[in-house]
Amino acid sequence: MPHEEVSKGIIEADTISNLPKKLKTKKLAGRKPIEITSSSVPKASHERHAQSQYNLRVRSPKNQGINIEQAAPQSQPLRKRPRIVVETQETQATEESQHIAFNRCNMQAMIRLMNGFPVTPALKDSLKKTPFWHLINAFIEEKVKSDHCRKFDEVVVKIVESYDANTRTFRLGNKHVKLEREYVKLIFGISCENEEINQSYCKKENVQLAVKWKIKGKRLDTSIIKKLLKEKQNSKLEEDMDDIARLLCLFLCRTLFFSTSGTTINWVYVRYMKDLNKIKQFDWAGAICKYLLKSTHVEHKDPKEVKGSSILLLYWLCEHSNIPNQESPDSIPRLLKWNIAKLRKALKDVKQLQQLPDEKVKDGTLEQTIEEKVDSEFEQHEVQQDAGEKDEVNQHEVKNDEFVELVEAQFEVQQDKGEKVEVAEVENVSDSYESQPVSFRRDEVTSPKYNSDSTLEPNTLNGKSLPQEEDECLKKLVDNILDDSKKYAPAMVDELTEERHSISDNLTIKIEYLEKHMEIEKQSNKDALAMIDELRKEKDSITNDMSTKIERLENEKK
């Protein structure tokens, strides 16, 4: 059997290991002898079977297999892979090797997830409730470019190695620079308040969303998040839109904010996603900064073990240095301003960041630009306006519901007595509620049951059809509102008149005050002019006296 396989030019790894020593150097049909090393072959390689001409390519420098292109007969044509495919596979292999060595913090995962993801206006409304809306919207609008945000771990290592544990700062040249929560907010575009997030361990049993989403595993990983997103992405329900917003935020937490070398996320962050209306109250920027700095402080001598948003360090270095140039200076969030691939090239010959010249390091702290201030103020105004409108709607709905309940109770009492229901009774109920407008719905009002002793027909009120009664009731309510407005109109007119008179009086007083000041100034100006005239006259008089005396003395001298 070994002789037949040698003549075909195909040798499997397990066959090679079982060949006799004599055959290991035997010439094969006029070809050069095949050099075979005695290095151990992994168990997985023994189980792998050659299914195509690519299965036996050399997989390591130790020649743990035989290259099929060398062992194949000359008559067999060799199919070459396209150059693009080769480069893509090499790039993916580089990324995978980096992820094995370092934590999995990256932005490529979110780019791939949002590519083709259906985003409806309802989903955008849900996402705007979260602190990460600006960042997620940048992914939705494809502003985050894959080749601009690729993380390079050699740059991360240089930044982590520049950490000074004594001062808890980073050494850039001769300067000590801090990483603070405000920088996280500006770089990632996070809008949040200051309530602290407790990042201690949390059990799955204490998380309501885990029960709601029917998560069976002990941990929440990215595969489960993607599965849930796929199930809900075509839904039109408001609750499902909120769930998608929660899941996208959790995906960012796992891949970007609180990354580790694994694929799971702590349940504590899931717990904070429960109420989207309160999620902005918590200090997410502070939690991201604290998580990264705590790990850096412990592992700065072994950068591969650092957890958290390591890619944040690259953008932070761009903001605090003049090394790369900005791609788009006015972008929000700030990570869109930079191409961190250029940062890698610029630092290629710099072994330590302490070697940076002082002119390459910026002084001072990061401050909001005009665009960021305007955006922040507009967002706060929007939130306050939405909250006010929501409170007003809720209050209005409560009053409407109370009114409908009272009307229903009134109808039930009357139908139990077998009496007629007068429209006037409905009017009295409306008066007790300050003439608030009510949305009268037919299904909300229980019509009296038919009673043979009653004068009412089935489905009627006061002998009239139900729609007619509704119209009359609404007309009465409108009349009441108009009467109230007429009643209070004179008082409002009087109040406005008094206010106008008050303003007029104040203006009159101010005008008189200004006129007095002007008169005083004029008088002072007149007095000053008179004094100047007197001084001039006195000067002329003294000059004349002096000239007279001089002439008299000269005459006496002669």
C-alpha positions in Angstrom: 0.0 0.0 0.0 2.7 2.6 0.7 4.3 1.9 -2.7 1.0 2.7 -4.5 0.6 6.0 -2.7 4.1 7.0 -3.4 3.7 6.4 -7.1 0.6 8.6 -7.2 2.5 11.4 -5.6 0.0 11.8 -2.7 1.2 11.2 0.8 -0.9 11.7 3.9 0.6 12.8 7.2 -0.4 9.6 9.1 1.0 7.5 6.2 4.3 9.3 6.3 4.7 8.7 10.0 4.1 4.9 9.5 6.6 4.5 6.5 9.7 2.4 7.1 13.0 4.3 7.4 14.2 2.9 4.1 11.2 4.4 2.2 11.7 7.8 3.7 14.6 8.6 1.4 13.6 6.5 -1.6 13.6 8.2 -5.0 10.1 8.6 -6.5 9.9 7.8 -10.2 12.9 9.9 -11.3 12.0 12.8 -9.0 14.1 14.3 -6.2 13.8 12.8 -2.8 11.2 14.3 -0.6 12.6 15.6 2.7 10.5 14.6 5.6 11.0 15.9 9.1 10.5 13.9 12.2 8.6 16.6 14.0 5.4 15.5 15.8 2.1 16.0 13.9 -0.9 17.2 15.9 -3.7 14.9 16.4 -6.1 17.1 14.4 -3.8 16.7 11.4 -4.0 12.9 11.6 -7.8 13.1 11.5 -7.8 15.5 8.6 -8.3 13.8 5.2 -7.0 15.2 1.9 -10.2 16.1 0.0 -8.8 18.5 -2.5 -5.5 19.7 -3.8 -5.5 22.5 -1.2 -5.9 20.3 1.9 -2.2 19.5 2.0 -0.7 22.9 1.7 2.2 23.7 4.1 0.6 24.9 7.3 3.7 26.0 9.3 7.4 26.6 9.0 8.0 23.1 10.4 6.6 21.4 7.3 4.0 19.5 9.2 2.5 18.4 5.9 3.6 18.1 2.3 2.8 20.8 -0.3 0.5 19.2 -2.9 1.9 21.5 -5.6 5.3 19.9 -5.1 4.1 16.3 -4.8 1.5 16.3 -7.7 2.4 14.9 -11.1 3.6 17.4 -13.7 0.7 16.5 -16.0 -1.9 17.6 -13.4 -2.8 21.3 -13.9 -2.6 23.5 -10.8 -5.5 26.0 -10.2 -4.3 29.2 -8.6 -6.4 31.2 -6.2 -7.3 34.8 -7.2 -5.1 37.5 -5.7 -8.1 39.2 -4.0 -9.1 36.0 -2.3 -5.5 35.4 -1.0 -5.3 39.0 0.4 -8.7 38.7 2.1 -7.8 35.4 3.7 -4.4 36.8 4.9 -6.2 39.9 6.4 -8.7 37.7 8.2 -5.9 35.5 9.5 -4.1 38.5 10.8 -7.2 39.8 12.6 -7.9 36.3 14.1 -4.3 36.0 15.3 -4.7 39.5 17.0 -7.9 38.5 18.6 -6.4 35.4 20.0 -3.5 37.4 21.6 -5.5 40.4 22.8 -9.0 41.3 23.9 -11.7 41.3 21.2 -12.4 45.0 21.3 -13.2 46.2 17.7 -15.6 48.2 15.5 -15.6 45.8 12.6 -18.2 43.5 14.2 -20.8 46.3 14.5 -20.1 47.4 10.9 -20.8 43.8 9.7 -23.9 43.6 11.9 -25.5 46.8 10.7 -24.8 46.1 7.0 -28.2 45.5 5.6 -30.0 45.6 8.9 -33.5 47.0 8.5 -33.8 50.4 10.4 -37.4 51.8 10.6 -38.4 55.2 12.0 -39.9 53.4 15.0 -36.6 51.7 15.7 -34.8 55.1 15.5 -37.2 56.5 18.1 -36.3 53.6 20.4 -32.6 54.1 19.8 -32.8 57.8 20.6 -33.7 56.8 24.1 -30.3 55.2 24.6 -27.0 56.9 25.5 -25.4 55.5 22.3 -27.7 56.9 19.7 -25.0 59.1 18.0 -22.6 56.2 17.7 -25.2 53.7 16.5 -26.6 56.3 14.0 -23.0 56.7 12.6 -23.0 52.9 11.9 -26.5 53.1 10.4 -25.5 55.9 8.0 -22.2 54.1 7.2 -20.1 56.9 8.4 -17.8 54.5 10.2 -15.3 53.3 7.6 -13.8 49.8 8.0 -10.3 50.8 6.9 -10.3 53.9 9.1 -11.2 52.2 12.4 -9.2 49.0 12.3 -7.5 48.4 15.6 -3.7 47.6 15.7 -2.6 45.9 18.8 1.1 47.1 18.6 -0.1 50.7 19.0 -2.3 49.6 22.0 0.8 48.0 23.5 2.8 51.2 23.2 0.1 53.2 24.9 -0.4 50.7 27.7 3.3 50.5 28.3 3.4 54.3 28.7 1.1 54.1 31.7 2.5 55.4 35.0 1.0 53.5 37.9 2.2 56.1 40.5 0.3 59.1 38.9 -2.3 57.0 37.1 -1.5 58.9 33.9 0.1 58.1 30.5 3.5 59.5 29.6 3.4 61.2 26.2 6.8 62.8 25.7 7.6 64.7 28.9 4.0 65.2 29.8 1.5 63.2 31.9 -1.9 63.0 30.3 -5.1 61.5 31.9 -7.9 59.5 30.4 -11.2 60.9 31.8 -14.9 60.2 31.3 -15.5 63.4 29.4 -13.1 62.2 26.7 -15.1 59.0 26.4 -18.3 61.0 25.9 -16.7 63.1 23.2 -15.0 60.3 21.3 -17.9 57.9 21.3 -20.7 60.5 21.4 -22.2 59.2 24.5 -25.0 61.3 26.2 -25.5 60.2 29.8 -25.9 61.5 33.3 -23.9 60.8 36.5 -25.6 58.0 38.3 -23.0 55.3 39.0 -23.2 51.9 37.4 -22.5 49.0 39.8 -20.2 46.7 37.8 -20.0 43.9 40.4 -21.1 40.4 39.5 -24.7 39.8 38.8 -26.6 36.4 38.5 -28.8 35.5 35.6 -31.7 34.8 37.9 -31.7 38.5 38.9 -32.1 39.7 35.3 -35.7 40.1 34.1 -34.7 40.4 30.4 -33.0 37.0 30.5 -36.4 35.5 31.5 -38.3 37.6 28.9 -35.9 36.6 26.1 -35.9 32.9 27.2 -32.1 32.7 27.3 -31.2 29.1 28.2 -27.5 29.4 28.5 -25.6 30.5 31.6 -24.0 33.4 29.7 -25.1 35.9 27.1 -22.8 35.9 24.1 -22.9 37.5 20.6 -24.4 34.5 18.9 -27.5 34.7 21.2 -27.7 38.5 20.6 -27.6 38.0 16.8 -30.2 35.2 17.0 -32.6 37.5 19.0 -32.0 40.4 16.5 -32.9 38.1 13.6 -36.1 37.0 15.2 -37.3 40.6 16.0 -35.9 42.6 13.0 -39.0 42.3 10.9 -41.5 43.0 13.7 -43.5 46.2 13.9 -44.4 46.0 17.6 -43.1 48.9 19.8 -41.9 46.5 22.5 -39.8 44.6 19.9 -38.3 47.9 18.7 -37.3 48.6 22.2 -35.8 45.1 22.5 -33.8 45.6 19.3 -32.4 48.9 20.7 -31.5 47.0 23.9 -29.8 44.2 22.0 -27.8 46.6 19.8 -26.6 48.5 22.9 -25.5 45.1 24.5 -23.7 44.1 21.3 -21.7 47.4 21.5 -21.0 46.7 25.2 -19.6 43.3 24.3 -17.6 44.2 21.2 -16.5 47.8 22.0 -17.0 49.1 25.6 -16.5 46.2 28.0 -14.6 43.7 25.8 -12.5 40.8 27.0 -10.7 37.9 25.2 -14.0 36.0 25.3 -17.4 36.4 23.6 -19.7 36.8 26.6 -21.0 39.8 28.5 -21.7 40.3 32.2 -25.4 40.1 33.2 -25.0 43.4 35.1 -25.1 45.4 31.8 -28.2 43.5 30.7 -29.9 44.5 33.9 -29.3 48.2 33.3 -31.0 47.9 29.9 -34.4 47.0 31.4 -36.0 50.5 31.3 -35.0 52.5 28.1 -36.5 55.6 29.5 -34.1 55.6 32.5 -31.0 54.2 30.7 -29.5 57.7 30.1 -29.5 58.4 33.9 -26.5 56.1 34.4 -22.9 57.1 33.9 -22.0 54.8 31.0 -19.0 57.0 30.0 -17.6 56.8 33.5 -18.2 53.0 33.6 -16.3 52.5 30.3 -13.4 54.7 31.5 -13.2 53.1 34.9 -13.3 49.5 33.5 -10.4 50.2 31.1 -8.3 52.2 33.6 -8.7 49.5 36.3 -7.5 46.8 34.0 -4.7 49.0 32.6 -3.5 49.8 36.2 -3.2 46.0 37.0 -2.0 44.7 33.6 0.2 47.6 32.3 3.2 45.3 32.4 1.4 42.6 30.4 -0.6 44.6 27.8 -2.1 41.5 26.2 -4.3 41.0 29.4 -5.8 44.4 29.3 -9.7 44.4 29.2 -12.1 47.0 28.1 -12.3 49.4 25.2 -8.7 49.3 24.1 -9.5 50.9 20.8 -10.5 54.0 22.8 -6.8 54.5 23.6 -6.0 55.0 19.9 -8.6 57.7 19.5 -7.6 59.3 22.8 -4.0 59.5 21.6 -5.1 61.1 18.3 -7.0 63.8 20.3 -4.0 64.5 22.5 -1.3 64.6 19.9 -0.4 66.1 16.5 0.7 62.8 15.0 -2.1 62.2 12.5 -4.1 64.8 10.7 -7.9 64.9 11.1 -10.0 63.5 8.2 -13.2 65.5 9.0 -12.7 68.0 11.9 -16.4 68.8 12.5 -17.7 65.2 12.8 -19.8 64.0 15.7 -18.9 61.7 17.4 -15.1 62.5 17.3 -14.0 59.0 16.3 -15.2 59.9 12.8 -12.5 62.6 12.6 -9.6 60.1 12.6 -8.1 57.3 10.5 -6.2 55.3 13.1 -4.4 53.3 10.4 -2.3 56.5 9.8 -1.5 56.5 13.6 0.1 53.1 13.2 2.3 54.3 10.3 3.3 57.4 12.2 4.4 55.5 15.3 6.1 52.7 13.3 9.6 53.9 14.3 8.7 55.1 17.8 9.5 52.4 20.4 8.1 54.3 23.4 5.7 57.2 23.6 8.0 58.9 26.1 10.2 59.6 23.1 7.6 61.8 21.4 8.8 65.4 21.0 6.9 68.0 23.0 5.5 69.7 19.9 3.7 66.5 19.1 1.8 66.4 22.4 -1.2 68.8 22.9 -1.6 70.8 26.2 -4.7 71.1 28.2 -7.9 69.1 28.3 -10.4 68.4 25.5 -13.3 70.9 25.3 -16.6 70.7 23.4 -16.7 72.3 20.0 -19.5 74.7 19.0 -21.1 71.9 17.0 -21.0 69.6 20.0 -22.4 72.2 22.4 -25.3 73.0 20.0 -26.0 69.3 19.5 -26.0 68.6 23.3 -28.3 71.6 24.1 -30.7 70.6 21.3 -30.8 67.0 22.6 -31.5 68.2 26.1 -34.3 70.4 24.8 -35.7 67.6 22.8 -35.7 65.3 25.9 -37.4 67.9 28.1 -40.0 68.6 25.4 -40.7 64.9 24.9 -41.0 64.4 28.7 -43.4 67.3 29.0 -45.6 66.1 26.2 -45.6 62.6 27.6 -46.7 63.9 31.1 -49.4 66.0 29.5 -50.8 63.1 27.4 -50.7 60.8 30.4 -52.6 63.3 32.5 -55.1 63.8 29.8 -55.6 60.1 29.4 -56.1 59.6 33.1 -58.8 62.3 33.2 -60.5 60.8 30.2 -60.5 57.3 31.7 -61.9 58.6 35.0 -64.6 60.4 33.1 -65.5 57.3 31.1 -65.6 55.2 34.3 -68.0 57.7 36.0 -70.2 57.7 32.9 -70.3 53.9 32.8 -71.0 53.8 36.6 -73.9 56.2 36.1 -75.3 54.1 33.3 -75.1 50.9 35.3 -76.9 52.5 38.3 -79.7 53.8 36.1 -80.1 50.6 34.2 -80.3 48.6 37.5 -83.1 51.0 38.6 -84.8 50.7 35.2 -84.9 54.5 34.9 -84.2 56.7 31.9 -80.7 58.1 31.5 -80.8 61.9 31.0 -78.2 63.7 29.0 -78.2 66.4 31.7 -76.6 63.9 34.1 -73.7 63.4 31.7 -73.4 67.2 31.5 -73.1 67.3 35.3 -70.3 64.8 35.2 -68.4 66.8 32.6 -68.7 70.0 34.7 -67.0 68.3 37.7 -64.0 67.7 35.5 -63.3 71.3 34.6 -64.7 70.9 31.0 -61.8 68.7 29.9 -62.1 67.5 26.2 -63.0 63.8 26.1 -62.6 61.3 23.4 -66.0 59.6 23.5 -65.7 56.1 22.0 -68.7 53.9 21.5 -67.1 50.8 22.8 -66.1 52.5 26.0 -69.7 53.4 27.0 -71.9 50.5 28.2 -75.4 51.1 26.9 -78.3 50.1 29.2 -79.7 46.6 29.0 -83.1 46.2 27.4 -85.9 46.2 30.0 -89.4 45.5 29.0 -90.7 47.8 31.7 -88.5 50.7 30.5 -89.5 53.2 27.9 -86.1 53.0 26.2 -85.5 50.9 23.1 -82.5 48.6 23.0 -79.1 50.4 22.3 -80.7 53.8 22.8 -80.4 56.6 25.3 -83.4 58.8 26.1 -85.2 57.4 23.1 -82.5 58.4 20.6 -79.8 56.4 18.9 -76.4 56.1 20.5 -74.5 58.2 17.9 -77.0 61.0 18.2 -76.5 61.0 22.0 -72.8 61.1 21.5 -73.1 64.1 19.2 -75.3 66.0 21.6 -73.1 65.2 24.5 -70.0 66.5 22.7 -71.9 69.6 21.7 -72.8 70.2 25.3 -69.2 69.8 26.3 -68.1 72.3 23.7 -70.7 74.8 24.8 -69.5 74.4 28.4 -66.0 75.1 27.3 -67.1 78.2 25.4 -69.2 79.4 28.4 -66.2 79.0 30.6 -64.0 81.0 28.2 -66.6 83.8 28.1 -66.8 83.7 31.9 -63.1 84.1 32.5 -62.4 86.4 29.5 -63.2 89.7 31.3 -60.9 88.8 34.1 -58.1 87.9 31.7 -58.7 91.2 29.9 -58.5 93.2 33.2 -55.4 91.3 34.2 -53.7 92.1 30.8 -54.8 95.8 31.1 -53.3 96.1 34.5 -50.1 94.5 33.3 -50.0 97.0 30.4 -50.5 100.0 32.7 -47.8 98.6 35.0 -45.4 98.4 32.1 -46.4 101.8 30.9 -45.8 103.3 34.4 -42.4 101.7 34.7 -41.4 103.1 31.3 -42.6 106.6 32.3 -40.6 106.4 35.5 -37.5 105.3 33.6 -37.9 108.1 31.0 -38.2 110.7 33.8 -35.2 109.3 35.5 -33.2 109.5 32.2 -34.4 113.1 31.6 -33.2 114.2 35.0 -29.8 112.7 34.4 -29.6 114.5 31.1 -30.5 117.8 32.7 -27.8 117.2 35.4 -25.3 116.5 32.7 -26.3 119.6 30.8 -26.0 121.7 33.9 -22.6 120.2 34.7 -21.5 121.0 31.2 -22.7 124.6 31.5 -20.9 125.0 34.8 -17.8 123.6 33.3 -18.0 126.0 30.4 -18.5 129.0 32.8 -15.5 127.9 34.8 -13.4 127.7 31.7 -14.5 131.2 30.7 -13.6 132.6 34.1 -10.2 130.9 34.1 -9.5 132.4 30.7 -10.5 135.9 31.8 -8.4 135.5 35.0 -5.5 134.3 32.8 -5.9 137.3 30.5 -6.1 139.7 33.5 -3.0 138.3 35.1 -1.1 138.5 31.7 -2.1 142.1 31.3 -1.0 143.0 34.8 2.3 141.2 34.3 3.0 143.1 31.1 2.1 146.4 32.7 4.4 145.7 35.6 7.2 144.7 33.3 6.8 147.9 31.2 6.8 150.0 34.4 9.9 148.4 35.7 11.7 148.8 32.4 10.8 152.5 32.4 12.1 153.0 36.0 15.3 151.2 35.1 16.0 153.7 32.3 
